[in-house]
Amino acid sequence: MKTLNSPVVHHCSTLPDDALLSCDCAPAGGAWGSRRSFVQMLGAAAGLGALGAGLTGCTTAAGVAAPGIIDTHHHFYPPEYQKAWLDWEDERKIPHFPQQVGWSVEKAVADMDKAGVKTAMLSLASTPGVWFDKGPAAAAAIARSCNEYGAKMVRDYPGRFGLLATLPMTDVAATLQEIAYVFDVLKADGVGLQTNYGAVWPGNPQFNPVWQELNRRKALVYFHPLVASCCDRLSVGTFPAVIEVPHDTTRAITSLLLSGAFVRNRDIRWLFSHAGGNLPMMAGRMAYFFNNRPDAKTLAPDGFAAEFRRLYYDTANATDPSPMAALLKLVPASQVVYGSDYPYVPMDTQITALRQLGLDEATVRAIESGNARALLPRLPN
């Protein structure tokens, strides 16, 4: 049985308190400013991660979004997981997200109705995943609990939710067991993973059996980023999630690409958050250097640009005109699906911004729902 080291990440550098107004992290062992001031800041910047319209204010989706939207980036909090996460934050003096604390199934459904979202694909948020310093057996147990809760939401609200099941990953044998359970018993729509596990990225050979099994099942594999333990002090005055979260998505893609995981596992449908992080801006630079590798043709038989075009990307925090223009130059619109990053970002923020980009109506409709339906044929029309 292979077991990786603990993936718990201590996100934040010991910066002054006013530089640590973090969405998802706190200094390791350090002290925050007052919890009240932090929560007030969160309230003032609820749309912080939602660029474009989210920073300038946006209308509700009632007037701009047709019903039937599929949200592929939608977090949920099973009670056992919620308690473990909040306790974990309390131990580290990390203030809680009010959006997370206030989450409920009923509120999520009401917000979906308001925003015109027909179906939301459930996935856990990132740090610390299902690892709470309790060891691999505990991580596997809480992953199972979360997956069963998500499957119950799918059953209780027909057509409103799908499940991107979580996997423990730190224990490969337990991960393979969970893959069998979530697909064969719970009938999950795919799996939702982190971009790294204790600074071990997904191209590491330890994960090869996982990709082989997911490839056999032709699975949808969705990645959500987090701040890697290597890089929590590189935030240069802002909180690490602002810069390091998109970097880690790019690292995960690079890790899978250069390990040969993409070319070996052609039947996996790979979906990455936040427009692939920095990939749209770095794709040309990466291809230039990677083409000098002696194994370039093995890793990318049709060229590295073709490998990037095979992947799927969501719109969460990427509906500002600049990243969307870069993404749609890199890949065809058919590879882009709608993602809100709910509840951290209001559900209508990305919808409003997407519909203000000047894209043609067919492209908007494809991103809102059509492309996701092609990835997830189980979903109702």
Secondary structure, 3 states (H helix, E strand, C coil): CCECCCCCCCCECCCCHHHCCCCCCCECCCCCCCHHHHHHHHHHCCCCCCCCHHHHCCCCHHHCCCCCEEEEEEECCCHHHHHHHHHHHHHCCCCCCHHHHCCCHHHHHHHHHHHCEEEEEEECCCCCCCCCCCCHHHHHHHHHHHHHHHHHHHHHCCCCEEEEECCCCCEHHHHHHHHHHHHHCCCCCEEEEECCCCCCCCCCHHHHHHHHHHHHCCCEEEEECCCCCCCCCCCCCCCHHHHHHHHHHHHHHHHHHHCCHHHHCCCCEEEECHHHCCHHHHHHHHHHHHCCCCCHHHHCCCCHHHHHHHCEEECCCCCCHHHHHHHHHHCCHHHEECCCCECCCCCCHHHHHHCCCCCCHHHHHHHHHHHHHHHCCCCCC
